[in-house]
Amino acid sequence: MRRLLNVFRLAGKELKSVLGDPLMVILILWSFIVAVMLEASGAGDTVYNAATAILDEDNSMLTRQITAALGPPCFQPPLMIAADQVAPDMDAGRIMFVLAFPPGFEADAIAGAMPAAQLEVDATAVSQAQLGTDYISNFLAAETRVFLTGNLDAPDTALRLELRRAFNPNGDPVWFKSVSSLLNQLSLLTIALTGAAMLRECEPGTIEHLMVMPLTPLEIALSKVLANVVVVLAAFTLSLLFVVQGVLNVPMAGSVPLLLAGTAIYLGAAAAIGLFLGTMARSMAQLACW
């Protein structure tokens, strides 16, 4: 009983130390509110409303069919563009994708000559550029297959991948990225706070004062782990309820209490890692590098 009281008293001291540090409070608020919202609202794993232009030098039924397929919500309605407008419009950032059809594209496709269309991409938005390239390639292959065979389900390869998303059938990137960001912040902040708690004792030399008191090393370590687990778990819970479910409107499937119980167990392990790093590091700069 005496050892438990020692742990709780030291944990209370650690809680006062963490919550009394304005920089730590700002870091916690930023990590679980601002950072989660910024990452969730960033570019996801889908293309949405990308600016597209068509350079059609064939002006055939096939090229018009492909152009009609490149529409919302993935792409803006394509603009017809001249060859001398491509470079200025892409340099100005008005267009991300330009699909160019050479003369005789439809005739070569009918003859089985496998014609090539040129796709120019503004790759400054790296993720969207890569995803959009894949989207346009799939649209091009699918519409060409429909034009030549008259059948949308005509086989194009021996193997076709069917993608199904559990609990997020529309593939909303906010649903994926908000929870992923919350878990990332959970790990980073737990390790950083616990390591900083140990360094706050080591740098001014107060760890020696604790060691000569009637306390065991286990009690000191458990108090720091317990205090930081309580702080991070409380911030995680509030962020889950008010930021993820409230502001971002992400539904949670499953048991939230079970999630919090598993999170508490994980936080104990992460805090132990932070405690180890804080013991090995000699300064906050060194801890940050690790």
C-alpha positions as CSV (number, residue, x, y, z in Angstrom):
1,M,0.0,0.0,0.0
2,R,2.8,2.4,0.9
3,R,4.5,1.8,-2.5
4,L,1.2,2.5,-4.3
5,L,0.8,5.8,-2.4
6,N,4.3,6.7,-3.4
7,V,3.5,6.0,-7.1
8,F,0.3,8.1,-7.0
9,R,2.0,11.0,-5.2
10,L,4.8,11.1,-7.7
11,A,2.4,10.8,-10.5
12,G,0.5,13.8,-9.2
13,K,3.7,15.8,-9.1
14,E,4.4,14.7,-12.7
15,L,0.9,15.8,-13.8
16,K,1.4,19.2,-12.2
17,S,4.7,19.5,-14.0
18,V,3.3,18.6,-17.4
19,L,0.1,20.6,-17.2
20,G,2.0,23.6,-15.7
21,D,4.3,23.8,-18.7
22,P,2.7,26.0,-21.4
23,L,4.8,24.5,-24.2
24,M,3.7,21.0,-23.3
25,V,0.1,22.0,-23.2
26,I,0.3,23.8,-26.6
27,L,2.0,20.7,-28.0
28,I,-0.8,18.4,-26.8
29,L,-3.5,20.7,-28.1
30,W,-1.8,21.1,-31.4
31,S,-1.2,17.4,-31.8
32,F,-4.7,16.2,-31.0
33,I,-6.7,19.0,-32.5
34,V,-4.9,21.0,-35.2
35,A,-2.6,18.3,-36.6
36,V,-5.4,15.7,-36.8
37,M,-7.7,18.2,-38.7
38,L,-4.9,19.3,-41.1
39,E,-3.8,15.7,-41.9
40,A,-7.4,14.5,-42.3
41,S,-8.3,17.3,-44.7
42,G,-5.2,17.0,-46.8
43,A,-4.8,15.1,-50.0
44,G,-6.1,11.5,-49.7
45,D,-5.9,8.4,-51.7
46,T,-8.4,9.6,-54.3
47,V,-8.4,12.2,-57.1
48,Y,-11.0,14.9,-56.7
49,N,-11.9,17.8,-59.0
50,A,-8.5,17.7,-60.9
51,A,-8.2,20.3,-63.7
52,T,-7.9,18.4,-67.0
53,A,-7.5,19.5,-70.7
54,I,-7.7,17.6,-74.0
55,L,-5.5,18.2,-77.0
56,D,-7.5,16.4,-79.7
57,E,-5.8,16.3,-83.0
58,D,-7.9,13.3,-84.1
59,N,-11.4,14.6,-83.4
60,S,-12.9,11.2,-83.7
61,M,-15.8,9.3,-82.0
62,L,-13.3,7.4,-79.9
63,T,-11.5,10.5,-78.6
64,R,-14.8,12.2,-77.8
65,Q,-16.0,9.1,-75.9
66,I,-12.8,9.1,-73.8
67,T,-13.2,12.9,-73.2
68,A,-16.7,12.4,-72.0
69,A,-15.6,9.8,-69.5
70,L,-13.2,12.2,-67.8
71,G,-15.6,14.1,-65.7
72,P,-16.7,14.8,-62.1
73,P,-16.2,13.9,-59.3
74,C,-12.6,12.8,-60.1
75,F,-11.9,15.5,-62.8
76,Q,-13.3,18.8,-63.8
77,P,-15.1,18.9,-67.1
78,P,-12.2,18.7,-69.6
79,L,-11.2,21.8,-71.5
80,M,-10.3,21.6,-75.2
81,I,-6.9,23.2,-75.7
82,A,-4.5,24.1,-78.5
83,A,-1.0,22.8,-78.7
84,D,0.5,26.2,-78.0
85,Q,-1.6,26.6,-74.8
86,V,-0.4,23.5,-73.0
87,A,2.9,24.8,-71.6
88,P,1.6,28.3,-70.5
89,D,-1.5,26.8,-68.8
90,M,0.5,24.1,-67.0
91,D,3.1,26.6,-65.9
92,A,0.4,28.9,-64.5
93,G,-1.1,26.0,-62.5
94,R,-4.5,26.2,-64.3
95,I,-4.3,22.6,-65.5
96,M,-2.9,19.5,-63.9
97,F,-3.4,16.9,-66.7
98,V,-3.3,17.3,-70.5
99,L,-4.3,14.3,-72.6
100,A,-3.2,14.6,-76.2
101,F,-4.5,12.4,-79.0
102,P,-2.5,12.2,-82.2
103,P,-4.0,12.2,-85.7
104,G,-5.4,8.8,-86.7
105,F,-5.8,7.6,-83.1
106,E,-9.2,5.9,-83.8
107,A,-8.1,4.4,-87.1
108,D,-5.0,2.9,-85.6
109,A,-7.0,1.5,-82.7
110,I,-9.5,-0.1,-85.1
111,A,-6.6,-1.6,-87.1
112,G,-5.1,-3.0,-84.0
113,A,-1.9,-0.9,-84.2
114,M,-2.1,0.0,-80.5
115,P,-1.8,3.8,-80.8
116,A,-0.4,5.9,-77.9
117,A,-1.9,9.0,-76.4
118,Q,0.4,11.4,-74.6
119,L,-0.4,12.5,-71.0
120,E,1.4,15.5,-69.6
121,V,1.2,15.9,-65.8
122,D,1.9,18.8,-63.4
123,A,3.7,16.7,-60.8
124,T,4.1,19.5,-58.2
125,A,1.2,17.7,-56.3
126,V,3.0,14.4,-56.3
127,S,0.3,12.2,-54.8
128,Q,-2.5,13.6,-56.9
129,A,-0.4,13.4,-60.0
130,Q,0.4,9.7,-59.5
131,L,-3.2,8.8,-58.7
132,G,-4.6,10.9,-61.6
133,T,-2.2,9.2,-64.0
134,D,-3.5,5.8,-63.0
135,Y,-7.1,7.0,-63.2
136,I,-6.7,8.4,-66.7
137,S,-4.9,5.3,-67.9
138,N,-7.7,3.1,-66.6
139,F,-10.3,5.4,-68.3
140,L,-8.4,5.3,-71.5
141,A,-8.1,1.5,-71.6
142,A,-11.8,1.0,-70.5
143,E,-13.3,3.4,-73.1
144,T,-11.1,2.0,-75.9
145,R,-12.2,-1.5,-75.0
146,V,-15.9,-0.5,-75.0
147,F,-15.5,1.3,-78.4
148,L,-13.8,-1.7,-80.0
149,T,-15.9,-4.5,-78.5
150,G,-19.1,-2.8,-77.6
151,N,-19.0,-4.5,-74.2
152,L,-17.9,-2.8,-71.0
153,D,-17.2,-6.2,-69.4
154,A,-15.0,-7.5,-72.1
155,P,-11.9,-9.1,-70.6
156,D,-8.8,-7.1,-70.8
157,T,-6.4,-9.1,-68.6
158,A,-6.4,-12.6,-67.1
159,L,-6.7,-11.1,-63.6
160,R,-8.9,-8.3,-62.4
161,L,-8.6,-6.8,-59.0
162,E,-11.8,-6.1,-57.2
163,L,-11.4,-3.5,-54.3
164,R,-13.9,-3.5,-51.4
165,R,-13.5,-1.1,-48.5
166,A,-15.0,-2.3,-45.2
167,F,-16.8,0.4,-43.1
168,N,-16.0,3.1,-45.7
169,P,-17.5,2.0,-49.0
170,N,-17.2,5.5,-50.6
171,G,-13.5,5.7,-49.9
172,D,-13.8,9.0,-48.1
173,P,-10.2,9.9,-47.3
174,V,-11.2,11.9,-44.2
175,W,-12.4,8.7,-42.6
176,F,-9.1,7.0,-43.2
177,K,-6.7,9.8,-42.5
178,S,-8.4,11.2,-39.3
179,V,-8.0,7.9,-37.4
180,S,-4.6,7.3,-38.8
181,S,-3.4,10.7,-37.8
182,L,-4.9,10.3,-34.3
183,L,-2.9,7.1,-33.8
184,N,0.3,8.7,-35.2
185,Q,0.0,11.5,-32.7
186,L,-0.7,9.1,-29.9
187,S,2.6,7.3,-30.4
188,L,4.8,10.3,-31.0
189,L,3.4,12.3,-28.1
190,T,3.5,9.5,-25.6
191,I,7.2,8.8,-26.3
192,A,8.1,12.5,-26.4
193,L,6.3,13.4,-23.1
194,T,7.7,10.4,-21.2
195,G,11.2,11.1,-22.5
196,A,10.9,14.8,-21.6
197,A,9.7,13.9,-18.1
198,M,12.8,11.9,-17.5
199,L,15.1,14.6,-18.9
200,R,13.4,17.2,-16.7
201,E,14.7,15.2,-13.7
202,C,18.2,14.5,-15.2
203,E,19.2,17.9,-16.6
204,P,18.9,19.9,-13.3
205,G,20.0,16.9,-11.2
206,T,16.8,16.3,-9.3
207,I,16.9,12.6,-10.3
208,E,19.6,12.2,-7.7
209,H,17.4,13.8,-5.0
210,L,14.7,11.2,-5.9
211,M,17.1,8.3,-5.7
212,V,18.3,9.2,-2.1
213,M,14.7,9.4,-1.0
214,P,12.9,6.3,0.4
215,L,11.7,5.4,-3.1
216,T,12.6,2.6,-5.4
217,P,13.5,3.1,-9.1
218,L,10.4,1.1,-10.0
219,E,8.2,3.6,-8.2
220,I,9.8,6.5,-9.9
221,A,9.5,4.9,-13.4
222,L,5.9,3.8,-12.8
223,S,4.9,7.3,-11.7
224,K,6.2,8.9,-14.8
225,V,4.5,6.3,-17.0
226,L,1.2,6.6,-15.2
227,A,1.1,10.4,-15.3
228,N,1.9,10.6,-19.0
229,V,-0.5,7.8,-19.9
230,V,-3.3,9.6,-18.1
231,V,-2.6,12.9,-19.9
232,V,-2.3,11.3,-23.4
233,L,-5.3,9.0,-22.9
234,A,-7.5,11.9,-21.8
235,A,-6.3,14.0,-24.8
236,F,-6.9,11.0,-27.2
237,T,-10.4,10.4,-25.8
238,L,-11.4,14.0,-26.1
239,S,-10.0,14.3,-29.6
240,L,-11.8,11.1,-30.7
241,L,-15.1,12.3,-29.4
242,F,-15.0,16.0,-30.3
243,V,-12.6,16.3,-33.2
244,V,-12.9,13.0,-35.1
245,Q,-16.5,12.2,-34.4
246,G,-17.7,15.8,-33.8
247,V,-15.9,18.2,-36.2
248,L,-14.8,15.7,-38.9
249,N,-18.1,13.7,-38.6
250,V,-16.4,10.3,-38.8
251,P,-18.6,7.5,-37.6
252,M,-16.9,4.9,-35.3
253,A,-17.8,1.3,-35.9
254,G,-17.3,-1.0,-32.9
255,S,-16.9,-0.4,-29.2
256,V,-15.2,2.9,-28.2
257,P,-14.6,1.6,-24.6
258,L,-12.8,-1.4,-26.0
259,L,-10.7,0.9,-28.2
260,L,-9.8,3.0,-25.2
261,A,-8.9,0.0,-23.1
262,G,-6.6,-1.3,-25.9
263,T,-5.1,2.2,-26.2
264,A,-4.3,2.4,-22.5
265,I,-2.4,-0.9,-22.8
266,Y,-0.5,0.3,-25.8
267,L,0.3,3.6,-24.1
268,G,2.0,1.8,-21.3
269,A,4.4,0.1,-23.8
270,A,5.0,3.4,-25.7
271,A,5.7,5.2,-22.4
272,A,8.2,2.6,-21.5
273,I,10.1,3.3,-24.8
274,G,10.0,7.0,-24.1
275,L,11.3,6.4,-20.6
276,F,14.2,4.3,-22.0
277,L,15.1,7.0,-24.5
278,G,14.9,9.7,-21.9
279,T,17.3,7.8,-19.7
280,M,19.8,7.3,-22.5
281,A,19.6,10.9,-23.9
282,R,21.6,13.7,-22.5
283,S,19.5,16.6,-23.8
284,M,16.1,17.3,-25.4
285,A,17.8,17.9,-28.7
286,Q,19.3,14.4,-28.6
287,L,15.9,12.9,-27.6
288,A,14.3,14.7,-30.6
289,C,16.9,13.3,-33.0
290,W,16.2,9.8,-31.8
